[in-house]
Amino acid sequence: MESLKELYKIGRGPSSSHTIGPERAAKIMMHRYREADFFKVELLGSLAFTGRGHRTDYVLTKTFQVPCQIIFNESLDSLKHPNTLKIHAYKQNSLIGSLTFYSIGGGSLEIEGEPKKQVADIYHEKNMKEIVSWCKKNNANFADYVFEKEEDIKEYLKKVYTSMNHTIDKGLSKDGFLPGKLHIQRKAKDLYNSIDKETKENDLKLIASYVLATAEQNASGGIVVTAPTCGASGVLPAILRYSQEKYHFSDEKIIEALAVAGVFGNVVKHNASISGAECGCQAELGTACVMGATALSHLFEYSLDQIEYAGEMALEHHLGLTCDPIDGMVQIPCIERNVVIALRVFNIVELAKLFTNSRKISFDMVVETMKETGKDLNYKYRETSEGGLARLKDQIDNK
């Protein structure tokens, strides 16, 4: 499996597969065809259906340093991957080169006809069963496993946590409305300022305000950390910040929790998908729930089996979750869904502690099931804004 640096990316929202991925593709084209004076980009699949709402065209236009044309091709021809973009480079009206990119989730790319980007094979273990076996053999926890395999990752994870907190702080300072025709009002600042330190509402409101701060920054095109994606980026930062403030965990302990969350996110990415266009929201916010639950379980010093059970439960109970954003924007239901899932993490962690000895299925089994479920989902429910809640678009527009 790849480095956690390939899972935790710091970039601009609102969608890792629709903004960070295409941005990276544009930079590759500019590097390879430096003499080009014009680019034509054809967006296909989910990139075509929700690219406008996800601001794919805006990101590409801002990234290319020369004129470009963006084409939204919404034909339903068979595609190798639902997030496909073809970029053609021109010089003096003559085609000088073309590449087809697949934005596979979390901002990662594959290029048609080229071998996958070979990042150092850092994690030789390919699933959770093998990772747990390694940990037990070496009397280690999941964080130890990461730091043994990827010696230089701590400094990067510190940068990741700093960025997460910066996004929360920025989101808590903003008011007004999010961009787009849905006219969604920012809630994080007002909710945070409404907290009464003497009431029991404090915990719920505090967690929710932290989640909203990140999710609203993401929706407005701000800088976030993919955890595992931009659209699911609100869960893990809120869990970590709230837990550190409430329980006074050290920064070192938080970095360990980030490493543990990364292990589980990496297994999902490697063996299934973290792309909403490929497997629905179960792949994005389902995985975010996994990462939040396993991070929190590590902070509470759970055993290997208890942590795995928390991860298994987190994914199992989001199987079949659809990705149907209204108007293709990462706002409804995405922002509130981040909040609901972050709050659910705490219940999952408590249940994992109680029921670990009775569990019957493994984390790997649920990951494989999630992949199969995602493939079986109708395309309308995989980030195309063609079905589900997205059908309410006209009703909302007419209000």
N, C-alpha and C positions, 0 to 999 in steps of 0.2 A: 504494500500500500504506500501511497505518497506521503510526503511531509505534511504535517499539520498546517504549514504555511500555505498549502494549496487548498485547505479547507477554510481557514480563517483569513479572509482577504479584507483589506480596508479599501473601500471604494464608494462611489456615489450611487445612491438609490435611483429609482425605487425598486429595481429588479436586477438581481445579479445576472440572470440569464438574458435579460433584455437590455441592460445598460452596461454592466461591467464587461460581459462577454463580447458584445458588439464593439465596445470601445477598444478592447484588446485586439479584436480582429482588424479594426481600422488601422491601429498602430502597426500591426504586422504588415499590412498592405503598403502603408506609407514607407516602411523600412525597406521592403523588398523592391518597391517600384518608386524610388525617390524622384525619378525623372517625370513621373505622371503629373499631368496638369488638370485631370478630371477623373472622378470616380463615379461609378454607377453601382448602387447597392440594391439587390433584390431580396426582400424579406419574405420568407415562406413559413407556412405552418403557424404556430402560435405567435411567432414574431410578427407575422402579417396581421393576424386577428387582433392582437392586443398591443401591438407596437406603438400605436399612437398614444394610448392611455399610459403605457409604460415609458413613454418619452424616448423610445429607441431612435426615432428620427432626429430628435433634438440632440441626443448624445453624439450620434454619427456626424451631424452637421457641425457640431462644436469641435469634434476631434480631428476631422480632415482639415488640413491646412490649405486646401484648394477646393474649388467648387465640386459639389457632388449631387447626384440625383438619387432619391429614395423611392423605390417602387414597392408597394404593398401587394403582394401576389397572394390572394386568398383562395386560390384554387385548391382543391382537395386531392391533388395528385399524391401518389404514394411517396413518402419521404423516408429517408433513412433515420432521421431524427426530427421530432416536431419543432425544434428550434433551429432552423436552417437559414443561412444567409449566404448569398453569392455576391462577391465583390469583383468588379471589373475595373481595371486600370487603363486609362487612355492617355495618350500624348498626341497632341495636334490631331484629334479626332480618330486616331488609329488605336485599336486595342493592342495593348502590350502585355497584358497578363490577367488571369482570372484565378480565383480561389473560392472553394466552397467550404464554409465553416459550419460546425455544429456547436451551438452553445449548450453544453451538456448539464449545466446547473452550477450554482455557486461561483459563476464567473469563469469557469474552466472551458477550454476550447479543444475541439479536435478538427483537423483539416483533412478533407477528403483526399485520398490518394497518398497521404503521408503517414508514416508511423506515428503512433501516439507520442506526445512529448514525453521523453524519457527522463523523469525525475528520478533521482537516486532511489533505489529500491530499499528504503529505510526500514519499513516494517515487513518482514518476511512472512509473518503470520497473516493468514488471509481471512480469518473470521474470528468471532469471539471465543469459540471453543478453543482454538489454538492459542489465543492470547491468555485466556484464563489458565490454560495448562502451563504456559511459560511462567506466569506469575506464581503459581503454586510450586512449580519446580524450583524457582529462584527465591521463594519466600518474599515475594514483592507484591506491591499493590499496582493499580493501573497507572498511577502517576510515575512510579518507579520505572515501569515498563517504557513509558514515553521517554523519560529522561535518559534511560540506558540506550535506547535505540536512536534518539535524536538529541545529541549532547548539546547542541547550540540553540535549542528551542526556547529555553527559559526567557532569554532576552526578548525574543520575538513575542512571546505570550505577554510579557510585561507591557510591550508596546500595544498589543491588542487590548488589554484591559484599560490602559490609559485612554485609548481611543474610544472604547465603549463608554467610559465615564464622561468623556468630553461630549459625546453625542447626547447623553442623558442631560447634562448640564445645559447644553444649548437648547435642547427640546423643552426643558422646563422654563426657559426664558422667553419663549416665543408665544405670541397669541395671534389672533386673526384667523384666516381661512387657508386651507390647503389648496394648491393649484388644481384647476380642472372644473368642469361644469357641475360636479356633484355638490360643490359648495359646502364642503365638510369643515366645520369649525374645529380648531385645535382645542383639546381638552386638558392636556397634561398640566399646563401652568395653573389653570383655575382649580383643578383637582388637588394639586400639591399644596396650593395656598389655602385650601379649605380644610386641611387636616387639623383636627383638634387633638393636640398632644395628650389630652386627658381621657380620650374615649377609646373604646376597643376597635373603632373603625380605622384607627391609625394604620395598622398593618396592611389591611386590604387596600386602602386608598394609596398608601405609599408604594406598594408593589405596582398597583395599576398606573400610578402617575409615572413611574420609571419606565414601564413598558410603553405607555403612550408617548412619552418623550422621544424614545428611539423610533417607534413606528411612525410617528408624525414627521420626524426628521427624514426618515426614509421616503415617505410618500411625497415629500416636497423636494426630493432630489439631493438631500444632504448626505454627508459622509457617515457611513455605518460600517460595522464589521459583519461579514457574512457568517451566520451562526445557525444553520449552515448556509442560508441564503439571505438576501436583502429583505425579501418579503416576510421572513421568519426571524428577523434580527432583533426583535424586541424582547424575546423571552429570556435568553441566557444572561444578558447584561443586567436585567432587573433582578433576577434571582441572585446573582453574585453580589451586586451592590447592596441590596436589602439585607442579605445574610451577613455581609461583612459589618454593616452598621449595627445590626441587631445583636449579633453574637460575637463581634469583635475579632473575627478571624484575621490573621496576619495577611499581608500581601503575598507572602510565600505560599500560604495555604490556598489562597485564591488562585494563584498561578497553577498549583497542583490540580485544583478543580477544573480549570480551563483545559488542562492536559487530559484529564479523565473524560470530560465531555467531548474533546476532540477525538479520542480513541473510538468512542461509540459512533460519533458522526462519520468518522472515516470508514468504519465497517459498513454503515448504511450506504455511503457514497460508492464504495468499492463493489459491494455485492448487490446493490439494487439501484437506487437513484435518489438524488435530492432535488430533482427538477419537477416543478409543478406541471410543466407541459408534457412531461413524460409519464408521471405517475400520480398527478393530482396533489392536493395540499397535504395528503398524508405523508408525502415525501419531504415536504418543506416544514410545515409546522408540527407534523408528527415527529420528525427528526429533531426539531427544536425542543420539543417536549422531552425526548430521550436525553438530549444534551443537558437540559436543565435538571432533570431528575437524577441523572448519574453524577453531575457536578455536586448537587446538594447532598446526595447520599455519601459522597466522598468527604465532604465537609463535616458530616455527622459521624464519620469514621465507621461506616458500614463495612461489612465483609465483602469479599469479591462476589459471592453468590447473591447477597442482598442488593449490591449495586447493579449486577446484571439483571436481577428481577425487576428493579425499578425501571431500567431501560426497556426491558421486554414489555412491561405493563404499559409504559408510556406510548410505545408504538402500537401495541395490540389494540388499544382502545381508540385509536384514530384511523384504523383500517377503513378504507373506502372514502375518506374525507376528500371532497371534491375541491377543485380550484375553479371558481366561477366568478371572478371579479367583475363588478358592474362597470361597464364602459372601459374595461381593460385597465382600470386604475387600481393600484395597490392600496385601496382605501376601504371599500365595503365588499366583503366582510373582513378583510385582512387585518385592519387595525384592532378592532374589538376581539377578533379571534386570537391575536397575540396575547391580549390581556387575559382572556378566559383560560388559555392554555398555561400561562405562567402561574395563575392561581391554582390550577389543577395539579401542577408539579408538587406542591406541598402535600396534597392528599395522597398522591401516588407514592411519595417517599415514605409516608407513615404506613401505608398499606404494605409496602414492600418489607418493611421491618416486621410486620405482624404475620405475613403469610408466606415468607420465603420457603419454609420447609414443606409447604404443600403444593408448590408450583409443579406443573407438568410439562411445560414447553420451554424451549430455550430462546434466547434473543435471536440467534441465527435463524431459527424456524420462522419467527415473526418477520424478520427482514426479507426472507424469501417469499413469504406470503404477501407482504406489502408490494413487492415487485410484481408478482402475478396479478394481484388485485389492480394495480395501476395499469398494467397492460390491458386488462379487461374493461377498464372504465371507458365509456363512450367518449369520443374525442371532445364532445361538447362540455365535458366536465374536467377537461385537462387544459386549463388556461387558454381557452379560445373565446371566452365571453359569449358563447353561442347557446348556453343552456343554464339551468339552475337559477340562482339569484340574478345572474346577468340579464335574464329576461325582463327584469323589473326596470331596466334602464329608461324606457320611454315613460313609464308611470312616474318615475322620480323626476325626469326632465320636465314633465308637464305640471308638476306641483307649483 
